[in-house]
Amino acid sequence: MAVTVWRMAGDWRGLRPFLTRTSAHVALIAAAGVVLFLSSVRWPTLAIHSLPAAAPEIFAQPSTPEAMEDALAEVLANNGNPPEPDAWRPVTRQADPHTIIPQRPRLSVITYTVQMGDTVQSIAAQFGLEPTTITWSNPVVEDAPDLLRIGQAVVILPVNGVYHTVTEGDTLESIAEKYDVDVEAIVSCEYNHLDPQDPIIEPGMHLVVPGGEKPYIPRVVTSYTGAIPEGVRGTGLFQWPVLGYITQEYWYGHRAIDIAAPVGTAVHAADGGFVSFAGWTDVGYGYLVVIDHANGFATYYAHLSDFYVTAGQAVERGQVIGAVGSTGHSTGPHLHFEIRYNRVQQNPRAYLP
C-alpha cells in the first residue's frame, strides 16, 4: 500500500480510485463496529419485571392489543413509574356475537290472524303462553280447540289465564269462584283497569283472569244405533293410521294428535271393529269416520277429503277407510286422530307403536 501511494502521489487523479475503495471498506467496518457496540449496551426499558405483582397479570394475559396499550399508557402517565398495586386491574374484553333481546311483556290484549299451518300449540308458543290460554280466551276456539280456520282472529292475552266476558248477574266473587282464583287476582290485574278501592264491573266488560282455569268438555258426535255386526272385536293393539309427521301433539285442550300428509293419502283403520259414524259433522271435524272396536275403545279420523265406509260396516285392522284432507275447521291437510276409551279421550301416543 505504501509503494502504491508513493507511485500515485504525483498524480491526484490516479489516487482517487484508491481512496474511493478504501472509504467504502472503512464505512462498512465502521457500521459493523457500531452494531457490535449497540448490542452490548443495556438500554433502559419499561420492563414488566419492574412492575408490581399485579401488573404482569395484565401483560402476561392481555385479551387484546388494546389492553396492552392501556397498561403502557398508565405507566407513561405516571412519569415512567409503575402505579400503586391497587391501581392495577386486569383488563379484559370478551366479544359476544350473540345479542339476546329480552322479552318484553305485552301491555294489552291483542289479536292474531290465523295463518296456514297454525295450531293452538304453535300460536301459544309464539307468544309465550300456554295453549289453554288461547282456547280459554276465544269461545269459538274453545268449542273446537284443534280446529282453527285460516284468517280467524284469535285473542292473545298478555298473561296465562282466562278472558271472561261479564254477563248479567256476574260478580267478582262469582267470576273468581268459577275460575278458581282469588278476587284480588282479578282486581289487581293491571290489564283490567279496575279501581282497587271501588271495583265496578258491568255486562259486556272483558276481564283478564290471571291463572284462571276452565274444565275440559269433549265434543260429542252422534253414534250409530243400528245393528252391530257379529263377531267384530278389536285386538286392543293399534297401528298408525297414516304415514306423515305430527304437527300437533296431545295436550289438555287437544286430546288427539294431528298427522300431516298430502291430500288423498290413504287412511287406515288403527284396529278392527265396526263403523259407528261416517259423514259430515257440524262441530269442526269435517268429514269424519268413527270406528267402535267393541272393547271399550273407539277411534276418530277427522278432516277427511273422502271416506270409503258406511255406518254399521265391519272393518279390519289396516283397512283403508278414507283419505287425508283439510275439511272442517282446518289450516292444512292432516289427519286428526283420537283414541277414546269408555268415551274418555286418551293420548294416542301411549297406544301406538
C-alpha positions as a Python dict, from the first residue, in 0.01 Angstrom:
ca = {
    (1, 'M'): (0, 0, 0),
    (2, 'A'): (292, 240, 82),
    (3, 'V'): (452, 176, -257),
    (4, 'T'): (120, 232, -435),
    (5, 'V'): (65, 558, -250),
    (6, 'W'): (423, 676, -333),
    (7, 'R'): (375, 599, -703),
    (8, 'M'): (43, 785, -718),
    (9, 'A'): (148, 1080, -507),
    (10, 'G'): (248, 1274, -807),
    (11, 'D'): (-88, 1217, -979),
    (12, 'W'): (-408, 1308, -783),
    (13, 'R'): (-631, 1151, -1050),
    (14, 'G'): (-455, 817, -1008),
    (15, 'L'): (-505, 832, -629),
    (16, 'R'): (-886, 890, -639),
    (17, 'P'): (-993, 527, -725),
    (18, 'F'): (-783, 400, -439),
    (19, 'L'): (-936, 643, -191),
    (20, 'T'): (-1291, 554, -308),
    (21, 'R'): (-1240, 182, -249),
    (22, 'T'): (-1072, 246, 83),
    (23, 'S'): (-1350, 475, 211),
    (24, 'A'): (-1613, 213, 126),
    (25, 'H'): (-1429, -53, 323),
    (26, 'V'): (-1381, 184, 614),
    (27, 'A'): (-1755, 269, 619),
    (28, 'L'): (-1853, -97, 621),
    (29, 'I'): (-1610, -174, 904),
    (30, 'A'): (-1743, 125, 1099),
    (31, 'A'): (-2107, 11, 1061),
    (32, 'A'): (-2018, -338, 1185),
    (33, 'G'): (-1846, -184, 1485),
    (34, 'V'): (-2149, 27, 1571),
    (35, 'V'): (-2378, -281, 1559),
    (36, 'L'): (-2145, -475, 1789),
    (37, 'F'): (-2127, -182, 2027),
    (38, 'L'): (-2503, -130, 2045),
    (39, 'S'): (-2571, -499, 2103),
    (40, 'S'): (-2371, -486, 2424),
    (41, 'V'): (-2548, -181, 2566),
    (42, 'R'): (-2819, -233, 2835),
    (43, 'W'): (-3098, 0, 2728),
    (44, 'P'): (-3349, 138, 2984),
    (45, 'T'): (-3695, -15, 2924),
    (46, 'L'): (-4034, -26, 3093),
    (47, 'A'): (-3970, -386, 3190),
    (48, 'I'): (-4261, -589, 3316),
    (49, 'H'): (-4027, -731, 3583),
    (50, 'S'): (-4002, -387, 3741),
    (51, 'L'): (-4381, -354, 3774),
    (52, 'P'): (-4580, -456, 4080),
    (53, 'A'): (-4702, -810, 4122),
    (54, 'A'): (-5045, -725, 3989),
    (55, 'A'): (-4908, -564, 3673),
    (56, 'P'): (-4766, -874, 3498),
    (57, 'E'): (-5115, -1021, 3500),
    (58, 'I'): (-5218, -752, 3257),
    (59, 'F'): (-4920, -801, 3027),
    (60, 'A'): (-4897, -1176, 3058),
    (61, 'Q'): (-5259, -1240, 2963),
    (62, 'P'): (-5386, -946, 2757),
    (63, 'S'): (-5714, -1027, 2585),
    (64, 'T'): (-5646, -772, 2309),
    (65, 'P'): (-5364, -544, 2192),
    (66, 'E'): (-5567, -255, 2324),
    (67, 'A'): (-5536, -397, 2674),
    (68, 'M'): (-5155, -383, 2647),
    (69, 'E'): (-5172, -28, 2517),
    (70, 'D'): (-5392, 78, 2806),
    (71, 'A'): (-5150, -70, 3056),
    (72, 'L'): (-4845, 101, 2899),
    (73, 'A'): (-5032, 432, 2878),
    (74, 'E'): (-5100, 415, 3250),
    (75, 'V'): (-4731, 366, 3322),
    (76, 'L'): (-4628, 652, 3094),
    (77, 'A'): (-4888, 879, 3252),
    (78, 'N'): (-4714, 814, 3583),
    (79, 'N'): (-4381, 951, 3452),
    (80, 'G'): (-4250, 605, 3372),
    (81, 'N'): (-4307, 474, 3721),
    (82, 'P'): (-4535, 178, 3787),
    (83, 'P'): (-4860, 274, 3961),
    (84, 'E'): (-4963, 154, 4300),
    (85, 'P'): (-5072, -211, 4312),
    (86, 'D'): (-5430, -115, 4394),
    (87, 'A'): (-5448, 86, 4074),
    (88, 'W'): (-5377, -218, 3858),
    (89, 'R'): (-5683, -405, 3748),
    (90, 'P'): (-5696, -680, 3486),
    (91, 'V'): (-5830, -550, 3158),
    (92, 'T'): (-6040, -799, 2964),
    (93, 'R'): (-6256, -763, 2659),
    (94, 'Q'): (-6470, -1053, 2556),
    (95, 'A'): (-6657, -1032, 2230),
    (96, 'D'): (-7008, -1178, 2230),
    (97, 'P'): (-7151, -1207, 1879),
    (98, 'H'): (-7490, -1321, 2012),
    (99, 'T'): (-7725, -1044, 2114),
    (100, 'I'): (-8013, -1154, 2336),
    (101, 'I'): (-8320, -937, 2308),
    (102, 'P'): (-8516, -962, 2632),
    (103, 'Q'): (-8881, -1048, 2606),
    (104, 'R'): (-9094, -751, 2693),
    (105, 'P'): (-9439, -806, 2839),
    (106, 'R'): (-9734, -712, 2624),
    (107, 'L'): (-9916, -414, 2765),
    (108, 'S'): (-10263, -505, 2644),
    (109, 'V'): (-10482, -772, 2488),
    (110, 'I'): (-10408, -812, 2116),
    (111, 'T'): (-10545, -1019, 1828),
    (112, 'Y'): (-10366, -1256, 1592),
    (113, 'T'): (-10482, -1372, 1249),
    (114, 'V'): (-10452, -1747, 1197),
    (115, 'Q'): (-10216, -1843, 915),
    (116, 'M'): (-10186, -2162, 714),
    (117, 'G'): (-10035, -2440, 923),
    (118, 'D'): (-10106, -2272, 1257),
    (119, 'T'): (-10216, -2476, 1557),
    (120, 'V'): (-10319, -2368, 1903),
    (121, 'Q'): (-9986, -2501, 2029),
    (122, 'S'): (-9778, -2310, 1774),
    (123, 'I'): (-9965, -1984, 1835),
    (124, 'A'): (-9925, -2023, 2210),
    (125, 'A'): (-9552, -2088, 2173),
    (126, 'Q'): (-9516, -1782, 1951),
    (127, 'F'): (-9649, -1558, 2228),
    (128, 'G'): (-9501, -1745, 2524),
    (129, 'L'): (-9836, -1867, 2655),
    (130, 'E'): (-9995, -2198, 2749),
    (131, 'P'): (-10219, -2346, 2478),
    (132, 'T'): (-10510, -2347, 2721),
    (133, 'T'): (-10487, -1967, 2748),
    (134, 'I'): (-10556, -1943, 2374),
    (135, 'T'): (-10860, -2168, 2399),
    (136, 'W'): (-10995, -2007, 2716),
    (137, 'S'): (-10967, -1661, 2560),
    (138, 'N'): (-11160, -1748, 2244),
    (139, 'P'): (-11503, -1913, 2277),
    (140, 'V'): (-11501, -2033, 1917),
    (141, 'V'): (-11162, -2200, 1960),
    (142, 'E'): (-11272, -2343, 2294),
    (143, 'D'): (-11560, -2522, 2123),
    (144, 'A'): (-11313, -2678, 1878),
    (145, 'P'): (-10959, -2604, 2006),
    (146, 'D'): (-10786, -2809, 1738),
    (147, 'L'): (-10998, -2680, 1451),
    (148, 'L'): (-10870, -2334, 1358),
    (149, 'R'): (-10963, -2156, 1037),
    (150, 'I'): (-10725, -1954, 820),
    (151, 'G'): (-10799, -1584, 865),
    (152, 'Q'): (-10966, -1637, 1201),
    (153, 'A'): (-10895, -1363, 1457),
    (154, 'V'): (-10764, -1502, 1785),
    (155, 'V'): (-10744, -1304, 2109),
    (156, 'I'): (-10398, -1311, 2271),
    (157, 'L'): (-10374, -1230, 2642),
    (158, 'P'): (-10066, -1068, 2799),
    (159, 'V'): (-10054, -1343, 3067),
    (160, 'N'): (-10174, -1700, 3113),
    (161, 'G'): (-10531, -1734, 3228),
    (162, 'V'): (-10889, -1682, 3112),
    (163, 'Y'): (-11054, -1396, 2924),
    (164, 'H'): (-11401, -1357, 3071),
    (165, 'T'): (-11690, -1159, 2927),
    (166, 'V'): (-11904, -1018, 3207),
    (167, 'T'): (-12273, -1114, 3181),
    (168, 'E'): (-12580, -1005, 3372),
    (169, 'G'): (-12561, -1122, 3732),
    (170, 'D'): (-12184, -1172, 3737),
    (171, 'T'): (-11991, -1053, 4040),
    (172, 'L'): (-11621, -1050, 4109),
    (173, 'E'): (-11677, -1322, 4366),
    (174, 'S'): (-11869, -1547, 4125),
    (175, 'I'): (-11610, -1499, 3850),
    (176, 'A'): (-11324, -1576, 4088),
    (177, 'E'): (-11502, -1890, 4209),
    (178, 'K'): (-11577, -2003, 3855),
    (179, 'Y'): (-11210, -1994, 3755),
    (180, 'D'): (-11068, -2097, 4095),
    (181, 'V'): (-10876, -1776, 4172),
    (182, 'D'): (-10888, -1504, 4438),
    (183, 'V'): (-11088, -1187, 4381),
    (184, 'E'): (-10769, -990, 4443),
    (185, 'A'): (-10608, -1155, 4138),
    (186, 'I'): (-10876, -1002, 3916),
    (187, 'V'): (-10891, -662, 4086),
    (188, 'S'): (-10514, -614, 4098),
    (189, 'C'): (-10461, -720, 3736),
    (190, 'E'): (-10335, -406, 3561),
    (191, 'Y'): (-10499, -506, 3232),
    (192, 'N'): (-10849, -480, 3382),
    (193, 'H'): (-10814, -114, 3485),
    (194, 'L'): (-11030, -160, 3795),
    (195, 'D'): (-11029, 78, 4089),
    (196, 'P'): (-10886, -122, 4383),
    (197, 'Q'): (-11091, 87, 4626),
    (198, 'D'): (-11419, 52, 4437),
    (199, 'P'): (-11401, -215, 4161),
    (200, 'I'): (-11710, -198, 3943),
    (201, 'I'): (-11792, -441, 3663),
    (202, 'E'): (-12069, -416, 3404),
    (203, 'P'): (-12216, -658, 3149),
    (204, 'G'): (-12010, -663, 2831),
    (205, 'M'): (-11679, -590, 3003),
    (206, 'H'): (-11386, -819, 2931),
    (207, 'L'): (-11175, -924, 3227),
    (208, 'V'): (-10836, -1095, 3227),
    (209, 'V'): (-10836, -1362, 3497),
    (210, 'P'): (-10467, -1441, 3564),
    (211, 'G'): (-10413, -1807, 3647),
    (212, 'G'): (-10778, -1894, 3585),
    (213, 'E'): (-10876, -2241, 3463),
    (214, 'K'): (-11176, -2398, 3291),
    (215, 'P'): (-11290, -2762, 3275),
    (216, 'Y'): (-11248, -2959, 2954),
    (217, 'I'): (-11567, -3059, 2770),
    (218, 'P'): (-11519, -3313, 2489),
    (219, 'R'): (-11714, -3286, 2163),
    (220, 'V'): (-11980, -3545, 2106),
    (221, 'V'): (-12072, -3699, 1772),
    (222, 'T'): (-12397, -3891, 1726),
    (223, 'S'): (-12313, -4261, 1741),
    (224, 'Y'): (-12454, -4543, 1534),
    (225, 'T'): (-12763, -4701, 1682),
    (226, 'G'): (-12823, -4979, 1427),
    (227, 'A'): (-12738, -5348, 1441),
    (228, 'I'): (-12379, -5435, 1534),
    (229, 'P'): (-12205, -5691, 1312),
    (230, 'E'): (-12149, -6022, 1489),
    (231, 'G'): (-11801, -6134, 1590),
    (232, 'V'): (-11648, -5790, 1545),
    (233, 'R'): (-11399, -5702, 1814),
    (234, 'G'): (-11070, -5514, 1814),
    (235, 'T'): (-10740, -5659, 1934),
    (236, 'G'): (-10653, -5361, 2154),
    (237, 'L'): (-10329, -5320, 1957),
    (238, 'F'): (-10329, -5010, 1740),
    (239, 'Q'): (-10129, -4926, 1429),
    (240, 'W'): (-10052, -4583, 1285),
    (241, 'P'): (-10350, -4477, 1070),
    (242, 'V'): (-10146, -4277, 818),
    (243, 'L'): (-9788, -4208, 715),
    (244, 'G'): (-9685, -3848, 786),
    (245, 'Y'): (-9542, -3627, 1056),
    (246, 'I'): (-9702, -3494, 1373),
    (247, 'T'): (-9788, -3125, 1365),
    (248, 'Q'): (-9972, -3108, 1696),
    (249, 'E'): (-9932, -3331, 1998),
    (250, 'Y'): (-10180, -3432, 2265),
    (251, 'W'): (-10241, -3168, 2530),
    (252, 'Y'): (-10514, -3053, 2766),
    (253, 'G'): (-10718, -2871, 2503),
    (254, 'H'): (-10627, -3101, 2212),
    (255, 'R'): (-10682, -3459, 2318),
    (256, 'A'): (-10565, -3610, 1994),
    (257, 'I'): (-10268, -3595, 1759),
    (258, 'D'): (-10255, -3426, 1418),
    (259, 'I'): (-10063, -3612, 1148),
    (260, 'A'): (-9981, -3405, 839),
    (261, 'A'): (-9984, -3576, 500),
    (262, 'P'): (-10074, -3480, 141),
    (263, 'V'): (-10440, -3465, 44),
    (264, 'G'): (-10557, -3807, -75),
    (265, 'T'): (-10310, -4008, 137),
    (266, 'A'): (-10472, -4337, 242),
    (267, 'V'): (-10607, -4352, 598),
    (268, 'H'): (-10617, -4698, 759),
    (269, 'A'): (-10823, -4837, 1044),
    (270, 'A'): (-10599, -4845, 1350),
    (271, 'D'): (-10771, -5166, 1469),
    (272, 'G'): (-11061, -5389, 1376),
    (273, 'G'): (-11421, -5303, 1464),
    (274, 'F'): (-11728, -5152, 1304),
    (275, 'V'): (-11803, -4804, 1174),
    (276, 'S'): (-12022, -4613, 1418),
    (277, 'F'): (-12017, -4287, 1218),
    (278, 'A'): (-11917, -4184, 867),
    (279, 'G'): (-12006, -3848, 720),
    (280, 'W'): (-12005, -3472, 767),
    (281, 'T'): (-12005, -3309, 1111),
    (282, 'D'): (-12105, -2962, 1226),
    (283, 'V'): (-11857, -2943, 1514),
    (284, 'G'): (-11547, -2876, 1304),
    (285, 'Y'): (-11434, -3232, 1227),
    (286, 'G'): (-11534, -3201, 862),
    (287, 'Y'): (-11568, -3548, 710),
    (288, 'L'): (-11527, -3793, 996),
    (289, 'V'): (-11511, -4168, 1043),
    (290, 'V'): (-11554, -4323, 1387),
    (291, 'I'): (-11472, -4689, 1448),
    (292, 'D'): (-11609, -4868, 1752),
    (293, 'H'): (-11375, -5154, 1841),
    (294, 'A'): (-11632, -5328, 2065),
    (295, 'N'): (-11388, -5350, 2356),
    (296, 'G'): (-11436, -5008, 2511),
    (297, 'F'): (-11213, -4835, 2255),
    (298, 'A'): (-11319, -4607, 1969),
    (299, 'T'): (-11101, -4421, 1718),
    (300, 'Y'): (-11179, -4095, 1536),
    (301, 'Y'): (-11044, -3998, 1191),
    (302, 'A'): (-11124, -3634, 1107),
    (303, 'H'): (-11078, -3377, 824),
    (304, 'L'): (-11101, -3648, 558),
    (305, 'S'): (-11125, -3546, 195),
    (306, 'D'): (-11320, -3865, 130),
    (307, 'F'): (-11435, -4178, 316),
    (308, 'Y'): (-11489, -4529, 183),
    (309, 'V'): (-11701, -4693, 455),
    (310, 'T'): (-12056, -4660, 585),
    (311, 'A'): (-12208, -4670, 932),
    (312, 'G'): (-12257, -5026, 1056),
    (313, 'Q'): (-11988, -5173, 830),
    (314, 'A'): (-11732, -5412, 979),
    (315, 'V'): (-11367, -5318, 915),
    (316, 'E'): (-11038, -5494, 969),
    (317, 'R'): (-10717, -5362, 1116),
    (318, 'G'): (-10523, -5179, 843),
    (319, 'Q'): (-10818, -5149, 605),
    (320, 'V'): (-10833, -4824, 404),
    (321, 'I'): (-11129, -4625, 533),
    (322, 'G'): (-11069, -4279, 386),
    (323, 'A'): (-10825, -4020, 254),
    (324, 'V'): (-10642, -3730, 419),
    (325, 'G'): (-10797, -3390, 363),
    (326, 'S'): (-10849, -3048, 516),
    (327, 'T'): (-11226, -3034, 560),
    (328, 'G'): (-11400, -2869, 850),
    (329, 'H'): (-11204, -2623, 1063),
    (330, 'S'): (-10851, -2692, 945),
    (331, 'T'): (-10547, -2487, 844),
    (332, 'G'): (-10386, -2752, 626),
    (333, 'P'): (-10415, -3116, 515),
    (334, 'H'): (-10375, -3356, 806),
    (335, 'L'): (-10547, -3635, 993),
    (336, 'H'): (-10691, -3555, 1334),
    (337, 'F'): (-10668, -3888, 1518),
    (338, 'E'): (-10829, -3969, 1853),
    (339, 'I'): (-10841, -4277, 2072),
    (340, 'R'): (-11121, -4290, 2328),
    (341, 'Y'): (-11168, -4549, 2599),
    (342, 'N'): (-11513, -4561, 2758),
    (343, 'R'): (-11573, -4225, 2585),
    (344, 'V'): (-11273, -4064, 2754),
    (345, 'Q'): (-11008, -3929, 2519),
    (346, 'Q'): (-10666, -4088, 2562),
    (347, 'N'): (-10321, -3991, 2441),
    (348, 'P'): (-10278, -4187, 2116),
    (349, 'R'): (-9900, -4190, 2158),
    (350, 'A'): (-9946, -4419, 2458),
    (351, 'Y'): (-10110, -4684, 2235),
    (352, 'L'): (-9927, -4650, 1904),
    (353, 'P'): (-9606, -4846, 1833),
}
